[in-house]
Amino acid sequence: MTFIVLMPFTAQVVFADTDSDAINNAPVGLDISKYFDVGNFEKTSTEDDNYSYQTNSATIYNNSSDSSDKHNGRVLDMAKSGDEKSVGAAWSKIGSGSDNYIDINKKQTVSVWLYFGSGEDTDPLSNGEGMSLVLQNDSRGTSAMGAGMQSLGSMGADTAKLKDIGTNLLGNWSWSKDSSSGATTNTPEQAAQTAVGNSIALNFKTEDNNLMGSKLQQPIQIGESSIDYDNVIHTGGKKYLYYTLNSFDTPKGTDTPPATFPAYNDLLNVDFGNYIPSLKLGNTGSSYGLINLTYPGNSVSYKSLDLNNIRNDDQLKASLSTIGNGSLWAYITGVSNKGKALSTYQAAPTQTHLIDGDDENGNPIYWHHLTFTWNPAENGNPATISYDYNDKYPDGTANTGQSEYYDEVKETIPVDPSELGNPTDGHVYWGLTGANNEKANYSKLAVFESIPALATAKVTSSLTDNDLNKTITDDSTDNTVNNGDNLSFDYNLKWDDTSRENWQNIVSDLNLPTDVTYRSATITYKDANGNSSAPITISDAKGMTNSTLSYTLTKDLGTIDASTGYTSADIVLNGTATNSTGQEITVSPAPATFKGDNAIETTSTPQFKIEGNKVPDKILKLTVSKNLDFQDINYQTTKKYIARKNDFDLTVTSLRSPWKLDVSSTGLSMDGKKFNGDLVYKKNQATTEPLTSSDELIAQDLTSYQDKTISDLSAGWTKNTGLLLEPNQDQVSPAGKYQGTLNWTLVNSIAN
């Protein structure tokens, strides 16, 4: 027997715009424009007119290509790309009808999506600096600010003071000793005064600001004095210049953290595991990112390090020799007294990936989800901040470790609430700050799903096999059902009593699990005491078309100004497991979104398996995706191969039928113009075959299996193997959409 399948495939040549790609692919978010203040910063008394960080660069955008719409915005941009002075803060509005405070006497939750950048550029500084989620009781309120660069808009400024005397008579750049004979920096006390006061910050650092790190960089000028000094035999310069030494992550192996650090004893009692220290000066660095907790306005968070004693002088000179003569580093290593640098103490510093993730086909996952929770002190336990980073994907499915650079990180860190300065009624400001360096190619973006001023809710899902009397969740080890079993999928929506509003106008959009024949869907509401309404039919089988179901709840959830008082709801889908293959099949999680006016929640059904019970005499079947799209191509691309954009399935199912599979193609074209490049099949790193109009053998299996066998040919493909596009590096293809056809031929290779 022979099967021939014609399958279209496409590739797009575009001019890339990374920030707009991320904004256009932003998850659904809340309108936050009236709940956050992105007003002007107010300097502290210690900051002079030469202070670099005086402008708030934060902006609220619409999550569409029209980034000029700053009203009803759903995307918050904390720090612009390519701007060394880019630093921003968006603080919660308290009063004026918004009441977007965090009450530290109650449990409070924030759900937000964060975007940092791709991490793919060759320059290690291209991802910029990062963001902080901050609780603060600074007297400046929504005008509070910290410094930019490594300080992330929350920490204080780290400045070094050197006398630049320009070029000498020999034409060489020169440095002169100032009164300290070396680099001077502000003290820990001075740094704390330029930070956000009375604050606790959870920091997401995309840059390793470490003098001992692998990514060596010169200190960056952030200002200069207005005073000229005697020229003598030099020309130009003649001013004091101010720098950041970018040293906040610099470790010192012999350092012992101070016992005066907030929640010191509580931190020491926590085992964070995975070699994560409870409290540490600096960190060993990561090219992908770091999460830590600090107290920006407390001087104990900073430590002044003697550059002479950080490490052996010969090591220091060897590490910095590649920077070149005449540089600031050459100056620091050349003087007898190298001066000072400022590092920071960090609670629970955890290395992770703050860069774009990749799905199994190499497509970028721009957005990282964060669930942030404040837990007040109770029952003898200290107050804590809990966070769950990368707990789910943008479509709402749970993160079970299926993607590269998208690892989930969960920590609970003891904190000292007194650092917030005994706020009235326990109410404090909260918000995001962010910063970039001068080489950053990516803005720092955020999209909120829930904030304390509105509603807080949680949605979970489970599967019940009514015949086996078994309930399956994401954590179940036994997740198998039988063909023909009666199944119920339960989506539980629950309003949290810490909410300040009811969860209003909830629209549910469900993607239904495959391999199930659906009969009906119902909804049941419950009050806080567990009393239920009668089940209401919301759809029958005819209403669940294209494996989706959309439904708007007729009741709000919550007890604030509500006549019904319902606090939860269960949407239940009933159906029958369907598997006629004779082999066990796996049903993937199906995402679901529940979007209210004031809170957005997502979930996904648990993965499960269906046993089969029908076995035909002979099988030879080809399953192949209907379409194949390749990643968009920048016309200046230097990539050898272009990866697939969409998921791709290539499977041969056989029973007593040996087979071979061929493929051919006439290539890509647009309006009669050929794409300058080839479609290729890369079996492994050593074998690459171009696909032409002649059949190319992709795979074969000459075994006549007595049991049904499924050969998933694409399962082992990575973004660097399988079907790929190889552009011609010497010829540029005009921008546009190119299309072509793949011809698959599956042949029974031995007659029976």
C-alpha positions in Angstrom: 0.0 0.0 0.0 1.1 3.6 -0.7 0.1 6.9 0.9 0.9 10.2 -0.6 0.4 13.4 1.4 0.8 17.0 0.1 1.6 19.4 2.9 2.0 23.2 2.5 4.9 25.0 4.3 5.8 28.6 4.6 8.6 31.0 5.7 8.5 34.7 6.4 11.3 37.3 5.8 10.8 40.2 8.2 12.7 43.1 9.8 12.9 42.1 13.5 11.7 44.3 16.4 12.2 42.5 19.7 10.2 44.8 22.0 7.2 44.9 19.7 7.3 41.2 19.3 7.1 40.8 23.0 4.3 43.4 23.4 2.3 41.9 20.5 2.6 38.5 22.1 1.8 39.7 25.6 -0.6 37.5 27.7 -4.0 38.9 28.4 -3.7 41.5 31.2 -5.6 44.0 33.4 -6.0 47.7 32.6 -3.7 49.1 35.2 -3.5 52.7 34.1 -5.6 54.1 37.0 -4.0 51.9 39.7 -0.3 52.9 39.2 1.6 56.2 39.3 4.5 56.6 36.9 5.0 60.2 37.9 8.2 62.2 38.5 11.0 61.1 40.9 11.8 63.1 43.9 15.5 63.3 44.9 16.8 62.9 48.4 18.7 65.6 50.1 22.0 63.7 49.5 21.6 63.9 45.7 23.1 66.9 43.9 22.0 68.4 40.5 24.6 66.2 38.8 22.8 63.0 40.0 22.2 60.8 37.0 18.9 59.2 37.9 16.2 61.9 38.0 13.8 60.9 35.2 11.2 58.1 35.5 11.2 56.2 32.2 8.3 53.9 33.1 5.4 53.9 30.6 2.1 52.1 30.4 1.5 50.7 26.8 -1.4 49.0 25.2 -0.6 45.4 24.3 -0.9 46.0 20.6 1.4 47.4 18.0 0.2 50.9 18.8 2.6 51.6 21.7 1.6 55.2 21.7 -1.7 54.5 23.5 -0.9 55.1 27.1 -4.6 55.0 28.3 -6.3 51.8 29.3 -2.8 50.3 29.1 -2.1 46.7 29.8 1.7 46.5 29.3 4.1 48.3 31.7 7.5 49.3 30.3 9.9 49.9 33.2 13.1 50.6 31.4 13.7 51.4 27.7 16.3 49.5 25.7 19.5 51.2 24.6 19.4 54.0 27.1 22.1 54.0 29.9 20.0 56.4 32.0 16.8 54.3 31.6 15.4 53.7 35.1 11.7 53.5 36.0 9.3 53.0 38.8 5.5 52.4 38.9 4.0 52.7 42.4 0.6 51.7 43.5 -1.9 54.5 44.0 -3.3 54.7 47.5 -6.5 56.7 47.9 -8.5 58.5 45.2 -10.6 55.4 44.9 -7.9 53.0 43.9 -6.7 51.7 47.3 -3.9 49.7 45.6 -1.9 49.1 48.8 -0.5 45.9 50.3 -1.8 45.3 53.8 1.1 43.7 55.6 -1.3 42.4 58.3 -3.0 40.1 55.8 -2.0 37.6 53.1 -1.6 39.5 49.8 -1.0 38.2 46.3 0.2 39.7 43.0 0.1 37.8 39.7 2.2 39.3 36.9 3.9 38.4 33.7 7.5 39.7 33.2 9.7 40.1 30.1 13.4 40.6 30.3 14.9 39.9 26.9 16.2 37.0 24.7 19.8 36.6 25.9 20.8 35.5 22.4 23.1 38.5 21.5 26.8 38.0 21.5 27.3 41.0 23.8 26.9 39.7 27.4 25.5 43.1 28.4 22.7 43.1 25.9 20.0 41.9 28.3 20.3 45.0 30.5 20.0 45.0 34.3 16.5 43.8 35.5 13.6 44.6 37.7 12.5 44.6 41.4 9.1 44.0 42.9 9.2 46.3 45.9 7.1 47.0 49.1 7.9 50.4 50.5 6.9 53.1 53.0 9.2 55.8 51.7 8.2 59.3 52.8 8.2 60.3 49.1 5.4 57.9 48.3 4.9 57.4 44.6 7.8 59.8 43.9 10.3 57.5 45.5 13.3 56.3 43.5 16.5 54.4 43.7 19.4 54.5 41.3 19.6 53.0 37.9 22.0 50.5 36.3 22.8 47.6 38.8 20.5 49.3 41.4 17.4 48.3 39.4 15.6 51.5 40.5 15.3 50.2 44.0 18.8 50.0 45.5 21.0 53.0 46.3 23.7 54.6 44.0 27.2 53.2 43.9 29.6 55.9 42.7 33.3 56.0 42.3 35.2 59.3 42.1 38.3 59.7 39.9 40.2 62.7 38.5 40.3 62.4 34.7 43.0 64.7 33.3 42.5 63.9 29.7 45.4 63.3 27.3 49.0 64.2 28.2 51.7 65.7 25.9 52.4 62.3 24.5 48.8 61.9 23.4 48.1 59.1 25.8 45.0 59.0 28.0 45.9 59.5 31.6 44.5 59.3 35.1 45.7 61.2 38.2 45.4 60.3 41.8 42.8 62.3 43.7 43.0 62.9 47.5 42.4 59.3 48.2 45.0 58.0 45.8 42.4 55.6 44.3 38.8 55.0 43.5 36.4 56.3 46.2 32.8 55.3 46.5 30.0 56.4 48.8 29.7 54.6 52.1 26.9 52.0 52.8 25.1 54.7 54.7 25.2 57.1 51.8 24.1 54.4 49.3 21.1 53.6 51.5 20.1 57.2 51.6 19.7 57.3 47.8 17.6 54.1 47.7 13.9 53.5 48.1 13.5 54.0 51.8 11.7 51.7 54.3 11.6 49.0 51.6 11.9 45.2 50.9 12.8 44.3 47.3 12.6 41.0 45.4 15.1 41.5 42.7 15.3 39.9 39.2 18.8 40.6 37.9 19.6 39.9 34.3 23.2 41.3 34.6 26.1 39.9 36.7 27.5 43.1 38.3 30.6 41.3 39.7 34.2 42.6 39.6 35.3 39.0 39.9 32.9 37.8 37.2 33.6 36.3 33.8 32.0 39.2 31.9 34.6 41.9 32.6 33.5 45.5 31.9 34.8 48.9 32.5 33.1 51.1 35.1 30.5 53.3 33.5 30.6 57.1 33.8 27.4 58.5 35.3 28.3 62.1 35.8 31.0 64.7 36.3 31.8 67.7 38.5 31.4 71.3 37.4 34.8 72.3 38.8 37.9 72.6 36.6 41.4 71.9 38.0 44.8 73.2 37.0 45.8 72.0 33.6 49.6 71.7 34.2 51.0 69.8 31.2 47.7 68.1 30.3 45.0 69.2 27.9 41.3 68.6 28.2 39.4 66.9 31.0 40.3 68.5 34.3 37.2 67.4 36.1 36.2 64.7 38.6 34.2 62.0 36.9 31.7 59.8 38.7 31.3 56.2 37.9 29.5 53.1 39.0 31.9 50.2 39.5 29.1 47.7 38.8 30.2 45.8 41.8 27.0 45.0 43.7 27.4 41.2 43.1 31.1 41.1 44.0 31.7 38.3 46.6 34.4 37.9 49.2 35.0 34.3 50.2 36.0 35.1 53.8 33.1 37.4 54.5 30.6 36.7 57.3 27.2 38.3 56.9 26.3 40.7 59.8 23.8 39.5 62.5 22.1 42.9 62.2 20.8 42.0 58.7 16.9 41.9 58.9 15.4 38.5 59.9 18.9 37.2 60.3 18.1 34.3 62.7 15.0 33.4 60.7 17.0 33.2 57.5 19.6 30.9 59.1 16.8 28.5 60.1 15.7 28.0 56.5 17.2 25.3 54.3 16.7 26.6 50.8 18.3 23.5 49.3 20.2 23.2 46.0 23.3 24.9 47.6 21.4 28.2 47.9 22.8 30.3 50.8 20.4 31.9 53.2 22.4 35.1 53.2 25.5 36.0 51.1 27.7 38.9 50.1 27.5 39.1 46.3 27.1 35.9 44.3 29.1 33.8 41.9 27.2 35.1 38.9 25.0 33.7 36.2 24.8 34.6 32.5 21.1 33.9 32.6 19.8 35.7 35.7 19.5 35.8 39.5 16.6 36.3 42.0 17.4 37.6 45.4 15.9 39.6 48.3 17.4 42.9 49.7 16.5 45.8 51.9 17.4 48.8 49.7 17.0 51.5 52.3 19.0 49.8 55.1 22.8 50.4 55.1 23.4 46.9 56.4 22.5 45.7 52.9 25.7 47.2 51.5 29.4 46.6 52.2 32.4 48.6 51.2 35.2 46.3 49.8 38.9 47.2 49.7 40.0 46.7 46.1 43.5 45.8 47.3 42.2 42.8 49.2 39.5 41.4 46.9 42.0 39.0 45.5 45.7 38.5 44.7 47.1 41.5 42.8 48.7 39.3 40.1 45.3 37.7 39.5 43.6 41.1 39.3 46.1 42.4 36.8 45.9 39.2 34.7 42.1 39.4 34.5 42.1 43.0 33.5 45.0 43.0 31.1 42.7 42.5 28.1 41.0 45.8 28.8 43.9 47.7 27.5 46.3 50.5 28.6 44.9 53.9 29.5 41.6 52.5 30.7 40.1 53.2 34.1 40.9 49.6 35.1 44.6 50.2 34.2 44.4 53.2 36.5 42.9 51.2 39.4 45.5 48.4 39.0 48.4 50.9 38.6 48.1 52.9 41.8 49.3 51.7 45.1 45.9 52.2 46.8 43.2 50.9 44.5 40.4 52.3 46.6 36.9 51.0 47.4 34.0 49.2 45.7 30.5 48.6 47.0 28.9 45.1 47.2 25.5 44.0 48.6 24.2 41.3 51.0 21.5 39.2 49.3 19.0 36.8 50.9 18.4 33.5 49.1 20.3 34.4 45.9 19.0 31.9 43.4 20.3 31.5 39.8 17.7 30.9 37.1 16.8 31.9 33.6 15.5 35.4 33.1 15.8 35.1 29.4 13.3 34.0 26.7 12.5 30.3 26.9 12.2 27.9 24.0 9.4 25.5 23.3 10.2 22.0 21.9 10.3 23.5 18.4 12.6 26.4 19.2 9.9 29.1 19.3 10.6 31.8 21.8 8.6 32.1 25.0 8.9 35.7 25.9 6.9 36.0 29.1 7.7 34.6 32.6 4.9 34.3 35.1 5.4 35.3 38.7 3.1 34.6 41.7 4.2 36.9 44.6 2.7 36.4 48.0 3.1 38.4 51.2 2.5 36.2 54.3 2.1 38.0 57.6 3.7 36.7 60.8 1.3 34.3 62.6 1.3 31.4 65.0 4.8 32.0 66.0 6.1 32.0 62.5 7.9 35.0 60.9 6.5 37.0 58.1 7.6 35.7 54.7 7.7 36.6 51.0 6.9 33.6 48.8 7.3 33.6 45.1 6.7 31.1 42.3 8.6 32.0 39.1 7.7 30.3 35.8 4.9 28.4 37.4 2.9 28.4 34.2 3.2 29.1 30.5 1.5 32.0 28.7 -1.3 29.8 27.5 -2.1 28.8 31.1 -0.7 25.3 31.1 1.3 24.2 34.1 5.1 24.2 33.9 6.2 20.6 34.2 9.7 21.2 32.9 9.0 20.6 29.2 10.8 23.7 27.8 14.4 24.9 27.7 15.3 28.0 29.8 11.9 28.0 31.5 12.7 26.4 34.8 10.3 26.9 37.7 11.7 28.5 40.9 9.8 28.5 44.2 11.1 30.0 47.4 9.7 31.3 50.8 12.0 33.9 52.4 11.6 35.1 56.0 11.5 39.0 56.2 11.3 41.7 58.8 8.2 43.8 58.5 9.6 46.5 60.8 11.9 47.5 57.9 8.7 49.0 56.4 8.7 51.6 59.1 5.5 50.8 61.0 3.0 52.0 58.4 -0.4 53.4 59.3 -3.0 50.5 59.3 -0.3 48.2 57.9 -0.8 49.8 54.4 2.3 50.2 52.2 3.0 51.1 48.7 4.1 48.4 46.3 5.2 48.3 42.7 7.9 47.5 40.1 11.1 49.3 39.4 13.5 48.5 36.6 16.7 49.6 34.9 18.9 49.0 31.8 22.5 49.6 30.9 23.7 51.5 27.9 24.0 48.3 25.8 20.6 46.8 26.6 18.6 45.7 23.5 15.5 44.8 25.4 13.0 46.8 27.5 11.8 45.5 30.9 8.1 44.8 30.6 5.2 43.6 32.9 1.6 42.6 32.4 -0.6 42.1 35.5 -3.2 39.4 36.1 -4.3 40.3 39.6 -3.4 43.1 42.0 -4.5 43.7 45.7 -6.7 46.7 44.8 -9.0 44.5 42.9 -10.0 40.8 43.1 -7.8 37.8 44.0 -8.9 34.4 42.8 -7.6 31.0 42.1 -8.6 28.4 39.4 -7.7 24.7 39.5 -8.8 21.8 37.4 -9.1 18.0 37.9 -10.3 14.9 36.1 -12.6 12.3 37.6 -13.0 8.8 36.1 -16.5 8.0 37.4 -16.3 4.3 36.4 -13.0 3.8 38.3 -14.0 6.3 41.1 -10.6 8.0 40.6 -9.6 11.7 40.6 -6.6 12.8 38.6 -4.6 16.1 39.2 -1.2 17.4 38.0 0.4 15.6 40.9 -1.2 12.2 40.4 1.1 9.3 39.6 -1.8 7.1 38.4 -3.3 9.0 35.5 -4.7 6.2 33.3 -8.3 5.7 32.3 -10.0 3.1 30.1 -11.5 3.5 26.6 -15.2 4.2 27.1 -15.0 5.4 30.7 -17.3 8.1 31.9 -15.1 11.2 32.5 -15.8 14.6 34.3 -13.5 17.6 34.0 -13.9 20.0 36.9 -12.8 23.7 36.7 -13.0 25.2 40.2 -13.1 29.0 40.4 -12.5 30.4 43.9 -12.7 34.0 45.1 -10.2 34.9 47.9 -11.6 36.8 50.9 -8.5 39.1 50.9 -10.1 40.7 47.8 -11.3 44.3 47.9 -13.8 43.7 45.1 -15.9 40.8 43.8 -14.6 38.9 40.8 -16.8 40.5 38.2 -18.0 39.6 34.7 -16.0 36.4 34.3 -15.6 35.0 30.8 -14.3 31.4 30.5 -12.5 30.2 27.4 -11.8 26.5 27.6 -9.7 24.4 25.2 -11.1 20.9 25.7 -8.9 17.8 26.0 -8.7 15.7 22.9 -9.8 12.0 22.6 -13.0 12.6 24.5 -16.6 12.6 23.2 -18.4 15.3 25.1 -22.0 15.2 26.1 -22.7 18.3 28.3 -21.3 21.0 30.5 -22.8 22.4 33.8 -22.0 25.1 36.3 -22.7 25.0 40.0 -22.2 28.0 42.4 -21.3 27.7 46.1 -21.3 30.2 49.0 -18.6 30.5 51.7 -20.4 27.8 53.8 -20.3 25.3 51.0 -24.0 25.5 50.1 -24.5 24.8 46.4 -26.9 26.0 43.8 -28.6 23.5 41.5 -26.4 22.6 38.6 -27.2 24.7 35.5 -26.6 23.2 32.0 -24.5 25.7 30.0 -23.8 23.6 26.9 -24.5 20.3 25.2 -22.4 18.4 22.8 -23.5 20.6 19.9 -22.3 23.7 21.7 -18.8 22.4 22.3 -17.5 22.9 18.8 -13.9 22.8 17.6 -12.8 21.3 20.9 -13.5 24.7 22.7 -16.2 26.1 25.0 -16.8 29.8 25.8 -19.1 30.8 28.6 -19.8 34.0 30.6 -20.7 33.4 34.2 -24.1 34.8 35.1 -22.9 35.5 38.7 -20.0 37.4 40.1 -18.0 35.7 42.8 -17.5 37.4 46.2 -19.2 38.7 49.3 -18.6 42.4 48.9 -21.8 44.3 48.0 -23.3 41.0 46.6 -26.8 39.7 47.0 -26.0 36.1 46.2 -22.8 35.7 48.2 -21.4 33.0 46.0 -17.6 32.6 46.5 -16.8 29.7 44.1 -18.1 27.9 41.0 -17.5 24.6 39.4 -17.7 24.2 35.6 -17.9 20.5 34.9 -17.6 18.9 31.4 -18.9 15.4 31.0 -17.8 13.0 28.3 -16.5 9.6 27.3 -12.9 8.6 26.8 -12.3 7.5 23.2 -9.4 5.4 22.0 -9.8 3.0 19.1 -6.1 2.5 18.4 -5.6 -0.5 20.5 -2.6 1.2 22.2 -2.4 3.5 25.1 -2.5 7.2 24.1 -1.5 10.3 26.1 -3.8 13.3 26.2 -1.9 16.6 26.6 -3.0 19.3 29.1 -5.6 21.7 27.6 -5.4 25.4 28.7 -8.3 27.5 30.0 -8.5 31.2 30.7 -11.0 32.9 33.0 -10.9 36.7 32.4 -12.9 39.0 34.7 -12.9 42.8 34.6 -10.6 42.8 37.7 -8.7 39.5 37.8 -7.5 37.0 35.2 -6.7 33.4 36.0 -5.6 30.4 33.9 -5.3 26.7 34.4 -5.0 23.5 32.4 -6.4 20.0 32.6 -4.1 17.3 33.9 -2.3 15.1 31.4 -3.8 11.6 31.3 -3.7 8.4 29.4 -6.4 6.3 27.7 -6.0 2.5 27.3 -7.2 1.1 24.0 -8.9 -2.2 23.2 -9.3 -2.6 19.4 -6.6 -4.2 17.3 -7.1 -4.5 13.5 -5.3 -7.2 11.4 -2.9 -4.8 9.6 -2.1 -1.1 9.9 0.0 1.3 7.9 -0.8 5.0 8.7 1.1 8.2 8.3 0.2 11.1 10.6 1.7 14.5 9.6 1.0 18.1 10.5 -1.1 19.9 7.9 1.2 22.9 7.9 4.8 23.8 8.6 5.9 27.4 9.4 9.4 28.5 9.8 10.7 31.2 12.1 10.6 34.7 10.7 13.9 35.6 9.0 15.7 38.9 9.4 17.1 39.9 6.1 20.5 40.3 7.7 20.4 36.9 9.4 23.7 35.1 9.9 22.1 31.9 11.1 23.1 28.8 9.2 19.6 27.2 9.7 16.2 28.6 10.4 14.1 26.6 12.9 10.5 25.6 12.7 7.9 28.0 14.2 5.0 25.6 14.9 4.8 22.2 16.5 5.3 19.4 14.0 4.1 15.8 14.1 5.5 13.1 11.9 4.4 9.6 13.0 4.1 6.2 11.3 1.8 3.7 12.8 2.3 0.1 11.7 1.1 -3.4 12.4 2.6 -6.3 10.3 3.5 -3.7 7.7 7.2 -2.9 7.0 7.6 0.5 5.5 9.7 3.3 4.1 9.0 7.0 4.0 10.1 9.5 1.3 9.7 13.2 0.9 10.2 15.6 -1.9 9.6 19.4 -2.5 9.9 21.9 -5.3 11.0 24.6 -2.8 9.6 27.9 -1.6 8.4 30.8 -3.8 6.5 34.0 -3.7 4.7 35.4 -6.7 6.9 33.3 -8.9 10.1 34.3 -7.2 12.2 31.5 -5.6 13.4 31.8 -2.0 17.2 32.1 -1.9 17.8 29.0 0.1 17.0 25.3 0.5 14.6 23.2 2.6 16.7 20.5 4.2 16.4 17.5 6.4 19.0 17.4 9.1 19.0 13.9 10.5 21.8 14.7 13.0 24.7 17.2 13.4 26.7 15.3 10.7 24.0 14.5 8.1 22.1 17.2 6.2 20.2 16.4 3.0 18.6 19.1 0.7 15.0 18.3 -0.3 14.4 18.4 -4.1 11.8 17.2 -6.5 13.3 13.7 -6.2 12.2 11.5 -3.3 14.5 11.6 -0.3 14.4 8.7 2.1 13.5 10.0 5.5 13.1 6.8 7.5 12.3 3.1 7.1 11.5 0.1 9.3 11.6 -3.3 7.6 10.3 -5.1 10.7 6.8 -6.7 10.5 5.6 -6.0 14.0 3.0 -8.4 15.5 1.9 -5.6 17.9 0.9 -2.2 16.8 3.9 0.1 16.8 4.0 3.9 16.7 7.2 5.4 15.3 7.3 9.1 16.3 9.9 10.3 13.8 9.7 14.0 14.9 9.9 13.3 18.7 13.7 13.5 18.7 13.9 16.6 16.6 15.4 19.7 18.2 15.5 23.3 16.9 18.7 22.3 15.2 17.6 19.0 13.6 14.7 17.7 11.4 13.1 19.9 8.8 15.0 23.2 8.6 15.4 26.1 6.3 18.9 26.9 5.0 19.1 30.5 3.7 21.7 31.5 1.1 24.0 33.8 3.0 25.2 35.4 -0.2 21.8 36.4 -1.5 19.0 38.3 0.2 15.4 37.3 -0.3 12.9 40.1 -0.7 10.6 40.5 2.3 7.4 38.6 2.1 5.7 35.2 2.7 7.1 32.3 0.8 5.1 29.1 0.3 5.7 25.6 -1.0 4.5 22.0 -0.7 6.1 18.9 0.8 5.1 15.5 -0.8 5.2 12.6 1.7 5.1 9.1 0.4 4.6 6.1 2.8 5.1 2.7 1.1 4.6 -0.8 2.3 8.1 -2.0 1.5 7.5 -5.7 1.5 4.4 -7.3 -0.2 2.6 -9.7 2.1 
